[in-house]
Amino acid sequence: MESTLIEKSIQGDVSSFEKLIVQYNRYVYNIAYRMMGNEEDAKDMSQEALIKAYKAIGQFKMESGFSTWLYRIVINTCKDELRKRKEQVLSLDEAIADNASLQDIISDDRSNPILIYEQVELKATLNEALNKLSDDNKSVVILKDLMGYSYEEIGEILQIPIGTVRSRLNRSRTSLKSILKIQLAEQ
């Protein structure tokens, strides 16, 4: 089914492309949101990435999965926009401290106002720390620790060797740990 939609899309069938991307819209938006940090930019970058994907569908060679190809376009679109702005703007809902994900750290669903306030403060601190990472390092953290992709999938999406994925992730976690120690000491 997907391969048929891809083939028709390559031939210029807009409705086939629309059917093809329906199942990926949420993931495209989530990646864009995590890269850009806000809803408006995420919507804009998602739309821009999907337009780029439609225009470039003829270049898709089916050597990797369609999702891998599409997510690479989303990440590159967001990176390009961040570069244009010449600022490190990335607001994530979750981040990495040591080897545990923020999602694990802040998984408390209780509605205690004090806990909610502390979670908001922790997220703000983590977001500030993440803003200090390079776009490449943020991308690896997002894909691995927030989106749950394997090292192999991340390598395909970012077009880098698995060893590079592992070293960037390790470097990012170490940097985040150091940044967070400094930030928490200042509070």
MARTOR-171829 format. One record per residue: residue number from 1; chain; x, y, z of N, C-alpha, C, O in turn. Coordinates in Angstrom, 3 decimals. Atoms other than C-alpha are relative to their C-alpha. Example, Ala and Ser with C-alpha at 12.3 -4.5 7.8 and 13.67 -1.06 7.14 Angstrom:
<nodes>
(node 1; "A"; (0.890; -1.190; 0.000); (12.300; -4.500; 7.800); (0.900; 1.200; 0.000); (1.936; 1.181; 0.665))
(node 2; "A"; (-0.820; -1.190; -0.060); (13.670; -1.060; 7.140); (-0.770; 1.090; 0.730); (-0.261; 2.198; 0.899))
</nodes>
This chain:
<nodes>
(node 1; "A"; (0.823; -1.195; 0.000); (0.000; 0.000; 0.000); (0.869; 1.261; 0.000); (0.685; 2.147; -0.835))
(node 2; "A"; (-0.843; -1.184; -0.076); (2.681; 2.523; 1.039); (0.840; 0.153; -1.266); (0.983; 1.260; -1.787))
(node 3; "A"; (-0.842; -0.089; 1.197); (4.911; 1.672; -1.914); (-0.813; 0.467; -1.209); (-0.297; 1.189; -2.062))
(node 4; "A"; (0.873; -0.448; 1.090); (1.961; 2.180; -4.289); (-0.233; 1.504; 0.107); (-0.183; 2.222; -0.892))
(node 5; "A"; (0.204; -1.435; -0.199); (1.266; 5.591; -2.757); (1.267; 0.790; -0.323); (1.196; 1.887; -0.877))
(node 6; "A"; (-1.274; -0.665; 0.308); (4.958; 6.486; -3.040); (0.178; 0.096; -1.514); (0.522; 1.156; -2.038))
(node 7; "A"; (-0.153; 0.006; 1.463); (5.053; 5.475; -6.709); (-0.929; 1.007; -0.656); (-0.518; 1.737; -1.558))
(node 8; "A"; (0.956; -0.961; 0.567); (1.914; 7.488; -7.484); (0.413; 1.441; 0.331); (0.254; 2.348; -0.486))
(node 9; "A"; (-0.460; -1.333; -0.399); (3.318; 10.452; -5.544); (1.163; 0.454; -0.869); (1.234; 1.616; -1.267))
(node 10; "A"; (-1.147; -0.308; 0.857); (6.537; 10.292; -7.560); (-0.480; 0.438; -1.379); (0.141; 1.280; -2.028))
(node 11; "A"; (0.566; -0.352; 1.305); (4.379; 10.501; -10.680); (-0.796; 1.301; 0.051); (-1.333; 1.736; -0.968))
(node 12; "A"; (0.653; -1.299; -0.111); (2.847; 13.729; -9.336); (-1.416; -0.033; 0.525); (-2.101; 0.988; 0.474))
(node 13; "A"; (1.363; 0.122; -0.520); (-0.396; 12.458; -7.792); (-0.063; 0.584; 1.414); (0.402; -0.034; 2.372))
(node 14; "A"; (0.067; -0.713; -1.266); (-1.103; 14.947; -4.996); (-0.840; -0.758; 1.020); (-0.460; -0.835; 2.188))
(node 15; "A"; (0.865; 0.711; -0.953); (-3.921; 12.927; -3.432); (0.696; -1.235; 0.574); (0.482; -1.572; 1.739))
(node 16; "A"; (-0.761; 1.139; -0.511); (-1.648; 9.882; -3.132); (1.023; 0.466; 1.039); (1.230; -0.199; 2.054))
(node 17; "A"; (-0.957; -0.536; -0.962); (0.966; 12.023; -1.388); (-0.713; 0.368; 1.300); (-0.205; 0.102; 2.389))
(node 18; "A"; (0.763; -0.362; -1.196); (-1.682; 13.362; 0.988); (-0.352; -1.243; 0.808); (-0.245; -1.238; 2.034))
(node 19; "A"; (0.314; 1.254; -0.696); (-2.763; 9.809; 1.817); (1.249; -0.593; 0.636); (1.188; -1.156; 1.729))
(node 20; "A"; (-1.264; 0.546; -0.481); (0.858; 8.795; 2.262); (0.452; 0.668; 1.299); (0.886; -0.007; 2.232))
(node 21; "A"; (-0.550; -0.714; -1.159); (1.758; 11.483; 4.773); (-0.955; 0.071; 1.191); (-0.542; 0.465; 2.281))
(node 22; "A"; (0.960; -0.067; -1.105); (-1.404; 11.254; 6.885); (0.527; -0.725; 1.233); (0.437; -0.204; 2.344))
(node 23; "A"; (-0.475; 0.785; -1.140); (0.138; 8.564; 9.074); (1.252; 0.584; 0.647); (1.602; 0.194; 1.761))
(node 24; "A"; (-1.241; -0.576; -0.525); (3.311; 10.646; 9.576); (-0.169; 1.407; 0.554); (0.754; 1.938; 1.172))
(node 25; "A"; (0.200; -1.396; -0.408); (1.784; 14.061; 10.329); (0.336; 0.250; 1.463); (1.006; 1.231; 1.788))
(node 26; "A"; (-0.232; -0.191; -1.431); (1.893; 13.624; 14.106); (1.499; -0.040; 0.313); (1.994; 0.786; 1.079))
(node 27; "A"; (-1.438; 0.124; -0.247); (5.545; 12.509; 14.080); (0.762; 1.195; -0.572); (1.695; 1.706; 0.049))
(node 28; "A"; (-0.632; -1.169; 0.622); (6.531; 15.305; 11.705); (-0.174; 1.214; 0.919); (0.779; 1.948; 1.181))
(node 29; "A"; (0.270; -1.129; -0.894); (4.878; 17.843; 13.994); (0.803; -0.132; 1.298); (1.399; 0.841; 1.759))
(node 30; "A"; (-0.727; 0.197; -1.263); (6.425; 16.326; 17.139); (1.486; 0.298; -0.141); (2.079; 0.934; 0.730))
(node 31; "A"; (-1.419; -0.292; 0.223); (9.924; 16.464; 15.695); (0.196; 1.504; -0.167); (1.103; 2.085; 0.430))
(node 32; "A"; (-0.113; -1.445; 0.223); (9.391; 20.037; 14.500); (-0.223; 0.765; 1.307); (0.465; 1.750; 1.577))
(node 33; "A"; (0.265; -0.678; -1.271); (7.952; 21.031; 17.881); (1.211; -0.083; 0.920); (1.598; 0.901; 1.550))
(node 34; "A"; (-1.148; 0.178; -0.883); (10.894; 19.598; 19.752); (1.226; 0.764; -0.513); (2.041; 1.236; 0.280))
(node 35; "A"; (-1.126; -0.756; 0.560); (13.371; 21.236; 17.384); (-0.209; 1.513; 0.161); (0.731; 2.244; 0.472))
(node 36; "A"; (0.255; -1.434; 0.040); (11.678; 24.640; 17.294); (-0.430; 0.575; 1.345); (-0.153; 1.735; 1.647))
(node 37; "A"; (0.333; -0.436; -1.349); (10.240; 24.839; 20.791); (-1.339; 0.675; 0.192); (-1.701; 1.002; 1.322))
(node 38; "A"; (1.329; -0.584; -0.192); (6.832; 26.317; 20.116); (-0.950; -0.459; -1.098); (-0.535; -0.916; -2.163))
(node 39; "A"; (1.040; 0.535; 0.870); (3.577; 25.457; 18.440); (-0.034; 0.666; -1.380); (-0.139; -0.011; -2.403))
(node 40; "A"; (0.084; -0.717; 1.285); (3.550; 28.163; 15.760); (1.143; -0.377; -0.932); (0.922; -0.684; -2.104))
(node 41; "A"; (-1.160; 0.366; 0.821); (7.065; 27.443; 14.526); (-0.088; -1.459; -0.431); (0.279; -1.805; -1.553))
(node 42; "A"; (0.130; 1.421; 0.327); (6.359; 23.713; 14.661); (-0.981; -0.196; -1.146); (-0.732; -0.990; -2.053))
(node 43; "A"; (0.977; 0.087; 1.094); (3.296; 24.147; 12.463); (0.624; 0.480; -1.315); (0.476; -0.160; -2.356))
(node 44; "A"; (-0.637; -0.547; 1.201); (5.252; 26.306; 10.013); (1.051; -0.953; -0.566); (1.082; -1.216; -1.768))
(node 45; "A"; (-1.072; 0.889; 0.457); (8.234; 23.950; 9.871); (-0.558; -1.335; -0.490); (-0.022; -1.919; -1.432))
(node 46; "A"; (0.639; 1.239; 0.464); (5.976; 20.893; 9.541); (-0.533; 0.188; -1.410); (-0.321; -0.649; -2.287))
(node 47; "A"; (0.562; -0.280; 1.312); (4.193; 22.464; 6.618); (1.110; 0.176; -1.037); (1.026; -0.354; -2.145))
(node 48; "A"; (-1.113; -0.216; 0.921); (7.446; 23.600; 5.029); (0.702; -1.318; -0.341); (1.061; -1.556; -1.494))
(node 49; "A"; (-0.655; 1.294; 0.222); (8.995; 20.143; 5.469); (-0.844; -0.887; -0.916); (-0.302; -1.574; -1.782))
(node 50; "A"; (0.872; 0.823; 0.847); (5.980; 18.440; 3.886); (-0.018; 0.517; -1.441); (-0.087; -0.266; -2.388))
(node 51; "A"; (-0.084; -0.577; 1.359); (6.106; 20.840; 0.933); (1.320; -0.418; -0.648); (1.351; -0.806; -1.816))
(node 52; "A"; (-1.304; 0.426; 0.517); (9.827; 20.079; 0.542); (-0.023; -1.482; -0.361); (0.536; -1.889; -1.380))
(node 53; "A"; (0.082; 1.437; 0.267); (9.074; 16.360; 0.752); (-0.775; -0.261; -1.286); (-0.382; -1.110; -2.087))
(node 54; "A"; (0.784; 0.185; 1.222); (6.426; 16.633; -1.955); (0.821; 0.375; -1.234); (0.812; -0.331; -2.242))
(node 55; "A"; (-0.816; -0.440; 1.134); (8.769; 18.571; -4.220); (1.162; -0.949; -0.274); (1.611; -1.074; -1.414))
(node 56; "A"; (-1.174; 0.865; 0.140); (11.593; 16.085; -3.585); (-0.352; -1.482; -0.092); (0.546; -2.323; -0.141))
(node 57; "A"; (0.396; 1.417; -0.011); (9.558; 12.855; -3.691); (0.604; -0.763; -1.175); (0.843; -1.965; -1.067))
(node 58; "A"; (-0.628; 0.643; 1.156); (11.034; 12.107; -7.107); (1.415; -0.467; 0.279); (1.941; -1.323; -0.432))
(node 59; "A"; (-1.365; 0.379; -0.363); (14.436; 11.821; -5.431); (0.027; -1.163; 0.999); (1.090; -1.703; 1.305))
(node 60; "A"; (0.056; 1.111; -0.963); (13.240; 9.172; -2.971); (0.255; -1.297; -0.748); (-0.456; -1.633; -1.695))
(node 61; "A"; (-0.451; 1.192; 0.730); (14.973; 5.956; -4.012); (-0.420; -1.316; 0.652); (-0.042; -2.387; 0.178))
(node 62; "A"; (0.452; 1.195; -0.716); (13.332; 3.513; -1.573); (1.160; -0.826; 0.554); (1.008; -2.020; 0.813))
(node 63; "A"; (-1.145; 0.689; -0.605); (16.785; 2.631; -0.235); (-0.129; -0.006; 1.519); (0.413; -0.888; 2.186))
(node 64; "A"; (0.298; -0.035; -1.432); (15.648; 3.630; 3.258); (-1.516; 0.072; 0.127); (-2.228; 0.190; -0.870))
(node 65; "A"; (1.434; -0.111; -0.206); (12.218; 3.743; 4.813); (-0.482; 1.400; -0.321); (0.269; 2.367; -0.198))
(node 66; "A"; (0.568; -1.313; 0.307); (9.924; 6.562; 3.777); (0.050; 0.897; 1.229); (0.364; 2.083; 1.125))
(node 67; "A"; (-0.007; -0.810; -1.224); (9.667; 7.698; 7.407); (1.391; 0.557; 0.281); (1.525; 1.715; 0.679))
(node 68; "A"; (-1.378; -0.445; -0.210); (13.458; 7.900; 7.698); (0.312; 1.175; -0.909); (0.885; 2.172; -0.469))
(node 69; "A"; (-0.227; -1.052; 0.990); (13.625; 10.013; 4.545); (-0.766; 1.270; 0.399); (-0.222; 2.373; 0.348))
(node 70; "A"; (0.847; -1.134; -0.363); (10.762; 12.249; 5.700); (0.507; 0.696; 1.253); (0.554; 1.925; 1.299))
(node 71; "A"; (-0.474; -0.593; -1.243); (12.124; 12.769; 9.220); (1.313; 0.747; -0.210); (1.562; 1.755; 0.452))
(node 72; "A"; (-1.237; -0.698; 0.336); (15.503; 13.737; 7.773); (-0.324; 1.376; -0.579); (0.336; 2.364; -0.256))
(node 73; "A"; (0.411; -1.285; 0.582); (13.754; 16.455; 5.760); (-0.495; 0.940; 1.093); (-0.171; 2.128; 1.085))
(node 74; "A"; (0.526; -0.819; -1.091); (11.951; 17.689; 8.882); (1.145; 0.574; 0.835); (1.181; 1.773; 1.112))
(node 75; "A"; (-1.125; -0.461; -0.825); (15.137; 17.875; 10.932); (0.838; 1.026; -0.746); (1.214; 2.050; -0.175))
(node 76; "A"; (-0.802; -0.949; 0.776); (17.070; 19.590; 8.156); (-0.732; 1.321; -0.210); (-0.103; 2.380; -0.200))
(node 77; "A"; (0.794; -1.224; 0.155); (14.240; 22.091; 7.604); (0.079; 0.829; 1.279); (0.270; 2.044; 1.229))
(node 78; "A"; (-0.080; -0.701; -1.283); (14.253; 22.963; 11.298); (1.395; 0.554; 0.243); (1.541; 1.693; 0.686))
(node 79; "A"; (-1.374; -0.469; -0.182); (18.043; 23.193; 11.439); (0.276; 1.227; -0.868); (0.902; 2.188; -0.421))
(node 80; "A"; (-0.201; -1.137; 0.897); (18.047; 25.511; 8.438); (-0.656; 1.257; 0.564); (-0.071; 2.339; 0.523))
(node 81; "A"; (0.708; -1.145; -0.570); (15.485; 27.770; 10.091); (0.729; 0.531; 1.223); (0.865; 1.743; 1.391))
(node 82; "A"; (-0.734; -0.434; -1.192); (17.414; 27.839; 13.354); (1.287; 0.721; -0.385); (1.676; 1.698; 0.255))
(node 83; "A"; (-1.223; -0.666; 0.478); (20.577; 28.741; 11.446); (-0.320; 1.389; -0.532); (0.421; 2.343; -0.293))
(node 84; "A"; (0.395; -1.308; 0.538); (18.756; 31.543; 9.656); (-0.225; 0.997; 1.125); (0.120; 2.171; 0.987))
(node 85; "A"; (0.291; -0.892; -1.126); (17.693; 33.002; 12.969); (1.248; 0.328; 0.811); (1.263; 1.279; 1.593))
(node 86; "A"; (-1.283; -0.204; -0.685); (21.261; 32.742; 14.271); (-0.165; 0.054; 1.505); (0.489; 0.838; 2.193))
(node 87; "A"; (0.117; 0.108; -1.449); (20.107; 31.854; 17.715); (-0.336; -1.440; 0.358); (-0.904; -2.176; -0.449))
(node 88; "A"; (0.255; 1.352; -0.464); (19.853; 28.691; 19.687); (-1.355; -0.008; 0.707); (-1.437; 0.186; 1.920))
(node 89; "A"; (1.332; 0.004; -0.583); (16.085; 28.448; 20.183); (-0.555; -1.411; -0.099); (-0.974; -1.858; -1.166))
(node 90; "A"; (0.605; 1.329; -0.027); (14.930; 25.032; 21.218); (-0.556; -0.231; 1.379); (0.183; -0.255; 2.364))
(node 91; "A"; (0.639; 0.237; -1.279); (12.434; 24.394; 23.947); (-0.548; -1.406; -0.020); (-1.505; -1.694; -0.739))
(node 92; "A"; (0.466; 1.377; -0.064); (12.011; 20.741; 24.768); (-0.824; -0.198; 1.256); (-0.599; 0.464; 2.269))
(node 93; "A"; (0.788; 0.336; -1.174); (9.466; 19.314; 27.130); (0.800; -0.890; 0.938); (0.532; -0.952; 2.138))
(node 94; "A"; (-0.765; 0.942; -0.790); (12.014; 16.796; 28.295); (1.462; 0.051; -0.408); (1.774; 0.507; -1.508))
(node 95; "A"; (-1.424; 0.006; 0.313); (15.784; 16.393; 28.413); (0.687; -1.145; 0.709); (0.040; -1.989; 1.329))
(node 96; "A"; (-0.759; 1.106; -0.557); (18.556; 14.122; 29.582); (0.835; 0.479; 1.181); (1.491; 1.518; 1.115))
(node 97; "A"; (-0.868; -0.249; -1.145); (20.224; 14.091; 32.970); (0.603; -1.365; 0.319); (-0.118; -2.328; 0.582))
(node 98; "A"; (-0.715; 1.272; -0.091); (22.826; 11.383; 33.354); (-0.469; -0.878; -1.155); (-0.481; -0.431; -2.302))
(node 99; "A"; (0.448; 0.892; 1.067); (21.528; 8.386; 31.412); (-1.504; -0.236; 0.033); (-2.003; -1.100; -0.688))
(node 100; "A"; (1.454; 0.141; -0.051); (17.846; 8.750; 32.308); (-0.626; 1.156; -0.757); (-0.087; 2.263; -0.763))
(node 101; "A"; (0.656; -1.067; 0.734); (15.437; 10.725; 30.185); (-0.838; 0.832; 0.950); (-1.269; 0.348; 1.996))
(node 102; "A"; (0.833; -0.877; -0.807); (13.537; 13.671; 31.582); (-1.400; -0.579; 0.099); (-2.079; -0.416; 1.113))
(node 103; "A"; (1.322; 0.619; -0.014); (10.390; 11.803; 30.651); (-0.094; -0.975; 1.175); (-1.143; -1.071; 1.811))
(node 104; "A"; (-0.026; 0.905; -1.148); (11.390; 9.209; 33.265); (0.035; 0.786; 1.304); (-0.603; 0.409; 2.286))
(node 105; "A"; (-0.154; -0.792; -1.213); (12.329; 11.879; 35.780); (-1.310; 0.697; 0.365); (-1.699; 0.742; 1.532))
(node 106; "A"; (1.219; -0.760; -0.246); (9.131; 13.874; 35.381); (-1.217; -0.797; -0.459); (-2.024; -0.301; -1.245))
(node 107; "A"; (1.144; 0.814; 0.418); (6.639; 11.071; 34.975); (-1.080; -0.022; 1.065); (-2.031; -0.798; 0.975))
(node 108; "A"; (0.955; -0.050; -1.088); (4.745; 11.945; 38.133); (-1.266; 0.704; -0.480); (-1.225; 1.867; -0.880))
(node 109; "A"; (1.259; -0.537; 0.505); (1.101; 12.473; 37.191); (-0.871; 0.620; 1.091); (-1.998; 1.035; 0.821))
(node 110; "A"; (0.806; -0.562; -1.081); (-0.072; 13.721; 40.572); (-0.294; 1.464; -0.278); (0.477; 2.137; -0.963))
(node 111; "A"; (0.378; -1.382; 0.261); (-1.830; 17.050; 40.548); (0.285; 0.912; 1.185); (-0.443; 1.878; 1.413))
(node 112; "A"; (-0.440; -0.823; -1.106); (-0.083; 18.495; 43.571); (0.582; 1.297; -0.570); (1.523; 1.248; -1.362))
(node 113; "A"; (-0.487; -1.277; 0.559); (0.445; 22.224; 42.831); (1.491; 0.231; 0.211); (2.157; 0.802; -0.653))
(node 114; "A"; (-1.428; -0.180; -0.255); (3.891; 22.200; 44.425); (0.822; -0.839; -0.973); (1.822; -0.373; -1.520))
(node 115; "A"; (-0.706; 0.859; 0.958); (4.982; 19.252; 42.282); (-0.104; 0.558; -1.407); (0.867; 0.522; -2.162))
(node 116; "A"; (0.189; -0.586; 1.333); (3.529; 20.909; 39.184); (0.951; 1.195; -0.173); (1.599; 1.329; -1.211))
(node 117; "A"; (-0.898; -1.149; 0.063); (5.458; 24.108; 39.957); (1.454; -0.451; -0.138); (2.210; 0.089; -0.945))
(node 118; "A"; (-1.371; 0.505; 0.070); (8.660; 22.155; 40.548); (0.300; -0.594; -1.372); (1.406; -0.438; -1.890))
(node 119; "A"; (-0.193; 0.572; 1.334); (8.180; 20.314; 37.256); (0.183; 1.095; -1.035); (1.032; 0.988; -1.920))
(node 120; "A"; (-0.123; -1.130; 0.934); (7.687; 23.592; 35.400); (1.382; 0.631; 0.137); (2.025; 0.946; -0.864))
(node 121; "A"; (-1.331; -0.571; -0.234); (10.850; 24.977; 36.995); (1.099; -0.916; -0.544); (2.051; -0.447; -1.167))
(node 122; "A"; (-0.993; 0.956; 0.495); (12.808; 21.809; 36.192); (0.039; 0.005; -1.525); (1.115; -0.015; -2.122))
(node 123; "A"; (0.048; -0.048; 1.469); (11.631; 21.889; 32.575); (0.677; 1.256; -0.527); (1.415; 1.205; -1.511))
(node 124; "A"; (-0.626; -1.261; 0.434); (12.681; 25.534; 32.271); (1.515; -0.085; 0.119); (2.238; 0.363; -0.770))
(node 125; "A"; (-1.441; 0.162; -0.202); (16.114; 24.716; 33.688); (0.586; -0.911; -1.071); (1.638; -0.616; -1.638))
(node 126; "A"; (-0.478; 0.939; 1.013); (16.497; 21.765; 31.330); (-0.040; 0.608; -1.394); (0.864; 0.387; -2.200))
(node 127; "A"; (0.086; -0.658; 1.307); (15.337; 23.787; 28.348); (1.143; 0.977; -0.195); (1.730; 1.057; -1.274))
(node 128; "A"; (-1.109; -0.942; 0.067); (17.900; 26.444; 29.134); (1.319; -0.733; -0.258); (2.158; -0.275; -1.034))
(node 129; "A"; (-1.214; 0.802; 0.206); (20.599; 23.770; 29.330); (0.060; -0.525; -1.425); (1.120; -0.508; -2.052))
(node 130; "A"; (0.027; 0.537; 1.364); (19.513; 22.246; 26.033); (0.281; 1.067; -1.050); (0.840; 0.776; -2.108))
(node 131; "A"; (-0.260; -1.095; 0.940); (19.667; 25.631; 24.337); (1.487; 0.247; -0.196); (1.896; 0.898; -1.157))
(node 132; "A"; (-1.445; -0.194; 0.087); (23.402; 25.548; 24.970); (0.680; -1.083; -0.831); (1.877; -0.987; -1.100))
(node 133; "A"; (-0.559; 1.056; 0.852); (23.897; 22.378; 22.875); (-0.071; 0.411; -1.462); (-0.903; 1.233; -1.845))
(node 134; "A"; (0.053; -0.256; 1.446); (24.642; 22.475; 19.161); (-1.239; -0.677; -0.583); (-1.795; -1.595; 0.021))
(node 135; "A"; (1.165; 0.592; 0.663); (21.815; 21.658; 16.755); (0.190; -1.490; -0.245); (-0.747; -2.271; -0.080))
(node 136; "A"; (-0.273; 1.414; 0.258); (23.487; 18.352; 15.858); (-0.188; -0.836; 1.260); (-0.785; -1.912; 1.213))
(node 137; "A"; (0.132; 0.733; -1.250); (23.674; 17.274; 19.486); (-1.448; -0.040; 0.474); (-1.901; -1.055; 1.003))
(node 138; "A"; (1.419; -0.029; -0.364); (20.082; 18.358; 20.136); (-0.774; -1.022; -0.827); (-1.635; -1.731; -0.305))
(node 139; "A"; (0.706; 0.932; 0.886); (18.911; 16.335; 17.145); (0.149; -1.431; 0.480); (-0.821; -2.189; 0.493))
(node 140; "A"; (-0.245; 1.362; -0.468); (20.516; 13.167; 18.489); (-0.781; -0.269; 1.285); (-1.373; -1.337; 1.441))
(node 141; "A"; (0.734; 0.154; -1.256); (18.999; 13.708; 21.948); (-1.498; -0.141; -0.280); (-2.162; -1.003; 0.295))
(node 142; "A"; (1.424; 0.049; 0.326); (15.561; 14.350; 20.477); (-0.369; -1.358; -0.583); (-1.328; -1.992; -0.143))
(node 143; "A"; (0.330; 1.253; 0.682); (15.619; 11.305; 18.231); (0.158; -1.220; 0.899); (-0.654; -2.143; 0.836))
(node 144; "A"; (-0.254; 1.180; -0.840); (17.059; 8.889; 20.800); (-0.841; 0.011; 1.267); (-1.599; -0.922; 1.530))
(node 145; "A"; (0.585; 0.000; -1.331); (15.772; 9.949; 24.168); (-1.444; 0.477; 0.051); (-2.172; 0.129; 0.980))
(node 146; "A"; (1.377; -0.474; -0.016); (12.530; 11.676; 23.273); (-0.897; -0.734; -0.987); (-2.067; -0.989; -0.700))
(node 147; "A"; (0.807; 0.681; 1.006); (11.372; 9.924; 20.122); (0.201; -1.518; 0.043); (-0.610; -2.263; -0.508))
(node 148; "A"; (-0.205; 1.431; -0.199); (12.840; 6.518; 21.007); (0.570; -0.766; -1.183); (0.409; -1.984; -1.257))
(node 149; "A"; (-0.573; 0.685; 1.153); (14.640; 5.747; 17.752); (1.266; -0.758; 0.388); (1.957; -0.393; 1.339))
(node 150; "A"; (-1.216; 0.774; -0.238); (17.407; 3.176; 17.641); (1.195; 0.772; -0.574); (1.033; 1.721; -1.342))
(node 151; "A"; (-1.206; -0.631; 0.531); (21.010; 4.147; 16.929); (0.033; -0.108; -1.527); (0.412; 0.836; -2.220))
(node 152; "A"; (-0.003; 0.223; 1.452); (20.646; 2.661; 13.447); (-0.954; 0.960; -0.705); (-0.609; 1.549; -1.729))
(node 153; "A"; (0.985; -0.902; 0.609); (17.502; 4.676; 12.690); (0.486; 1.449; 0.036); (0.307; 2.195; -0.927))
(node 154; "A"; (-0.521; -1.365; -0.111); (19.118; 7.876; 13.943); (1.110; 0.224; -1.030); (1.177; 1.274; -1.670))
(node 155; "A"; (-1.058; -0.091; 0.999); (22.149; 7.192; 11.767); (-0.558; 0.209; -1.398); (-0.041; 1.014; -2.172))
(node 156; "A"; (0.641; -0.158; 1.320); (19.887; 6.825; 8.736); (-0.627; 1.370; -0.147); (-0.449; 2.029; -1.172))
(node 157; "A"; (0.692; -1.290; 0.074); (17.834; 9.923; 9.533); (0.985; 1.149; -0.148); (0.792; 2.041; -0.975))
(node 158; "A"; (-0.972; -1.094; 0.028); (20.850; 12.140; 10.164); (1.130; -0.217; -1.004); (1.964; 0.663; -1.217))
(node 159; "A"; (-1.022; 0.372; 0.976); (23.017; 10.377; 7.577); (1.403; 0.085; 0.606); (2.316; 0.693; 0.046))
(node 160; "A"; (-1.289; 0.072; -0.675); (25.840; 9.758; 10.022); (0.219; -1.433; 0.468); (-0.750; -2.169; 0.652))
(node 161; "A"; (-0.278; 1.359; -0.475); (27.587; 6.551; 11.163); (-0.529; -0.216; 1.427); (-0.678; 0.734; 2.195))
(node 162; "A"; (0.519; 0.346; -1.324); (26.263; 4.745; 14.245); (0.989; 0.429; 1.092); (0.575; 0.885; 2.158))
(node 163; "A"; (-1.008; -0.431; -0.970); (29.535; 5.463; 16.049); (-0.103; 1.487; 0.301); (0.087; 1.912; 1.441))
(node 164; "A"; (0.172; -1.443; -0.187); (28.958; 9.180; 15.511); (-1.247; 0.274; 0.823); (-1.252; 1.158; 1.680))
(node 165; "A"; (1.229; -0.148; -0.785); (25.422; 8.840; 16.857); (0.312; -0.242; 1.475); (-0.065; 0.548; 2.340))
(node 166; "A"; (-0.320; 0.360; -1.392); (26.745; 7.138; 19.994); (0.881; 1.062; 0.662); (0.641; 1.444; 1.807))
(node 167; "A"; (-0.902; -0.987; -0.607); (29.540; 9.659; 20.546); (-0.711; 1.335; 0.216); (-0.503; 1.983; 1.242))
(node 168; "A"; (0.748; -1.251; -0.186); (27.237; 12.666; 19.990); (-0.953; -0.108; 1.185); (-1.085; 0.828; 1.974))
(node 169; "A"; (0.934; 0.184; -1.103); (24.695; 11.235; 22.393); (0.747; 0.022; 1.333); (0.305; 0.663; 2.286))
(node 170; "A"; (-0.806; 0.022; -1.223); (27.360; 10.546; 25.012); (0.504; 1.402; 0.334); (0.432; 1.840; 1.482))
(node 171; "A"; (-0.501; -1.364; -0.193); (28.876; 14.009; 24.525); (-1.137; 0.924; 0.465); (-0.943; 1.758; 1.349))
(node 172; "A"; (1.150; -0.841; -0.354); (25.416; 15.618; 24.746); (-0.415; -0.229; 1.446); (-0.675; 0.721; 2.186))
(node 173; "A"; (0.391; 0.314; -1.377); (24.550; 13.818; 27.962); (1.028; 0.544; 0.998); (0.659; 1.086; 2.040))
(node 174; "A"; (-1.056; -0.512; -0.878); (27.903; 14.731; 29.521); (-0.086; 1.523; 0.092); (0.026; 2.090; 1.180))
(node 175; "A"; (0.123; -1.464; 0.016); (27.498; 18.373; 28.465); (-1.211; 0.450; 0.798); (-1.128; 1.391; 1.588))
(node 176; "A"; (1.208; -0.372; -0.729); (23.951; 18.521; 29.785); (0.194; -0.152; 1.504); (-0.255; 0.687; 2.285))
(node 177; "A"; (-0.248; 0.229; -1.424); (25.052; 17.084; 33.105); (0.824; 1.144; 0.584); (0.505; 1.655; 1.657))
(node 178; "A"; (-0.853; -1.105; -0.465); (27.787; 19.735; 33.450); (-0.762; 1.316; 0.043); (-0.671; 2.064; 1.016))
(node 179; "A"; (0.779; -1.247; 0.075); (25.503; 22.573; 32.368); (-1.028; 0.047; 1.129); (-1.203; 1.077; 1.780))
(node 180; "A"; (1.020; 0.046; -1.048); (22.784; 21.455; 34.767); (0.602; 0.175; 1.395); (0.005; 0.827; 2.251))
(node 181; "A"; (-0.662; -0.169; -1.304); (25.208; 21.229; 37.693); (0.280; 1.480; 0.255); (0.057; 1.979; 1.358))
(node 182; "A"; (-0.299; -1.429; -0.128); (26.274; 24.830; 37.054); (-1.285; 0.787; 0.239); (-1.345; 1.631; 1.133))
(node 183; "A"; (1.260; -0.734; -0.128); (22.702; 26.071; 36.618); (-0.651; -0.227; 1.363); (-1.159; 0.713; 1.976))
(node 184; "A"; (0.629; 0.308; -1.282); (21.437; 24.305; 39.730); (0.794; 0.610; 1.156); (0.215; 0.989; 2.173))
(node 185; "A"; (-0.826; -0.630; -1.037); (24.359; 25.640; 41.773); (-0.280; 1.502; 0.087); (-0.171; 2.096; 1.159))
(node 186; "A"; (0.281; -1.441; 0.051); (23.438; 29.189; 40.681); (-1.376; 0.339; 0.562); (-1.640; 1.497; 0.884))
(node 187; "A"; (1.377; -0.287; -0.448); (19.819; 28.837; 41.812); (-0.118; 0.123; 1.481); (-1.211; 0.362; 1.995))
</nodes>
